[in-house]
Amino acid sequence: MRILPLSLLLTVMSLTFCAQKEAPKVVAETPTTPTPTPPVVTDTAKKLVWSDEFNTPGHPDTTKWNYNIGNGDGGWGNNELEYYTSSDSNARIENGNLVIEARKESLGGRNYTSARMLTQGKFDWTYGRFEIRAKLPKGIGTWPAIWMLGSNISQVGWPTCGEIDIMEHVGKNLNEINWSAHSKMYNWPMGTQKTNKAIIANVTDSFHVYKLDWSKAALNFYVDDVLYLTVNSDGKNTDYYPFVAPQFLILNLAIGGNMAGNTIDNSIFPVRMLVDYVRVYQ
């Protein structure tokens, strides 16, 4: 696999982009917990090239993270009910973890606030291993996600840019983790997205490692070194497999929306997604 250097963009791209995360129209069979596969042997050829360990209390590192601000009505929302901010009340580091906190408070015409952090305009990658250790929020109405978008989204739009969903969870389906890949030919509006879901025990009570192994040939999605989904390139062009170009990383906690639904348990707030670390190997 060709090793590519980190791309530090000289011009910060706009933080407003088209909507991309919607509920899949094709529903998989009732999720089950698969028989665990043997642990993946660490590839010693891969080196840590980027990380955030979230060990310094206070505001997240602005040299690594940008924020989407607003309610998404500019084109990147998914009918969610929160207003995203960069406030420490919604995104901060404490006790060695990144805290993304959704709160019941009115702002920008919405009744909830939260945070959507992304490396767009600061760092992106082509291929590699991405490991995110996180504990997810519990409660009906929550929709945490760890995902990636093609850095060319401002030029080609979604879904041509490609989207990789390393983890999605909605509170109405406790412990059900979703993985997906979207492209011009594989996407939810067409009902052709590459996707899977499975029950993972205690995702809201314990930390788990959500991992993507990304190469020119395939995307492999893991939780705690158990493989749950493989998306092969099959030698097809970028209309099918655009994952041969840089993507940036996104961490967010939505409230409501197309996938989570608009039934919200208001007794849960404030509610948090905790991230212990983000590590990128190439």
Backbone hydrogen bonds, N-H to C=O, Kabsch-Sander energy under -0.5 kcal/mol:
donor,donor_aa,acceptor,acceptor_aa,energy
4,L,2,R,-0.6
7,S,124,D,-1.4
8,L,6,L,-0.7
9,L,7,S,-0.7
17,F,15,L,-0.5
19,A,75,G,-1.4
22,E,20,Q,-0.8
27,V,25,K,-0.7
28,A,26,V,-0.5
44,T,42,T,-1.0
46,K,43,D,-1.9
49,V,280,V,-3.0
50,W,280,V,-1.4
52,D,278,V,-2.2
58,G,93,I,-2.3
64,K,61,D,-1.5
65,W,61,D,-1.8
66,N,118,L,-3.5
68,N,116,R,-2.2
70,G,84,Y,-2.3
75,G,72,G,-2.0
77,G,72,G,-2.1
81,L,255,I,-3.2
83,Y,112,Y,-2.1
84,Y,70,G,-3.4
85,T,114,S,-2.4
90,N,87,S,-1.6
91,A,87,S,-2.0
92,R,99,V,-1.8
93,I,58,G,-2.8
94,E,97,N,-2.3
97,N,94,E,-1.6
98,L,275,V,-3.0
99,V,92,R,-3.6
100,I,98,L,-0.6
100,I,273,M,-2.6
101,E,90,N,-2.2
101,E,99,V,-0.7
102,A,271,V,-2.9
103,R,113,T,-2.4
105,E,103,R,-1.2
105,E,111,N,-0.6
107,L,110,R,-2.2
110,R,107,L,-1.9
111,N,81,L,-0.7
112,Y,81,L,-0.7
113,T,103,R,-2.2
114,S,83,Y,-1.7
117,M,251,L,-2.7
118,L,66,N,-2.1
119,T,249,L,-2.2
122,K,119,T,-2.5
123,F,119,T,-2.7
124,D,7,S,-0.6
125,W,247,Q,-2.3
128,G,214,W,-2.6
129,R,281,Y,-2.5
130,F,212,L,-2.7
131,E,129,R,-0.5
131,E,279,R,-2.7
132,I,210,Y,-2.2
133,R,277,Y,-1.6
134,A,132,I,-0.6
134,A,208,H,-2.5
135,K,274,L,-2.6
136,L,203,V,-2.4
142,T,139,G,-1.8
143,W,254,A,-2.0
145,A,252,N,-2.4
146,I,167,M,-2.5
147,W,250,I,-2.3
148,M,164,I,-2.4
149,L,248,F,-1.7
150,G,162,G,-1.9
151,S,246,P,-2.3
153,I,150,G,-1.6
155,Q,152,N,-1.2
156,V,152,N,-2.6
157,G,153,I,-1.9
161,C,157,G,-2.0
162,G,159,P,-1.4
163,E,182,H,-2.1
164,I,148,M,-2.0
165,D,163,E,-0.5
165,D,180,S,-3.0
166,I,146,I,-1.2
166,I,164,I,-0.9
167,M,146,I,-1.9
168,E,178,N,-1.2
169,H,144,P,-1.7
170,V,176,E,-0.5
171,G,142,T,-2.4
173,N,170,V,-2.0
176,E,173,N,-2.0
177,I,175,N,-0.8
177,I,198,A,-2.7
178,N,168,E,-2.6
179,W,196,N,-2.6
180,S,165,D,-1.2
181,A,194,K,-2.1
182,H,163,E,-2.5
183,S,186,Y,-4.0
185,M,239,D,-2.3
187,N,185,M,-0.6
190,M,187,N,-0.6
191,G,187,N,-0.7
191,G,188,W,-0.7
192,T,187,N,-2.2
193,Q,187,N,-0.6
194,K,181,A,-1.8
195,T,193,Q,-0.6
196,N,179,W,-2.1
198,A,177,I,-1.9
200,I,175,N,-3.0
200,I,198,A,-0.5
203,V,200,I,-0.8
205,D,202,N,-0.6
206,S,202,N,-1.9
208,H,134,A,-2.3
210,Y,132,I,-3.0
210,Y,208,H,-0.7
211,K,209,V,-0.6
211,K,222,Y,-2.2
212,L,130,F,-2.2
213,D,220,N,-2.7
214,W,128,G,-2.9
214,W,212,L,-0.6
215,S,218,A,-2.6
219,L,231,V,-2.3
220,N,213,D,-2.5
221,F,229,L,-2.8
222,Y,211,K,-2.9
223,V,226,V,-1.8
224,D,209,V,-2.7
226,V,223,V,-1.8
227,L,225,D,-0.5
228,Y,221,F,-3.0
229,L,221,F,-1.2
231,V,219,L,-2.7
232,N,230,T,-0.6
233,S,217,A,-3.2
236,K,233,S,-2.3
240,Y,237,N,-1.6
241,Y,237,N,-2.6
244,V,242,P,-2.1
245,A,242,P,-0.5
247,Q,125,W,-2.2
248,F,149,L,-2.5
250,I,147,W,-2.9
251,L,117,M,-2.8
252,N,145,A,-2.1
253,L,115,A,-1.4
254,A,143,W,-2.3
256,G,141,G,-3.2
258,N,78,N,-2.3
261,G,257,G,-2.8
264,I,262,N,-0.7
265,D,140,I,-2.4
266,N,264,I,-1.0
268,I,265,D,-1.5
269,F,266,N,-0.7
271,V,102,A,-2.1
273,M,100,I,-2.4
274,L,135,K,-2.5
275,V,98,L,-2.3
276,D,133,R,-2.9
277,Y,133,R,-0.9
278,V,52,D,-1.9
279,R,131,E,-2.6
280,V,50,W,-2.9
281,Y,129,R,-2.8
282,Q,47,K,-2.3
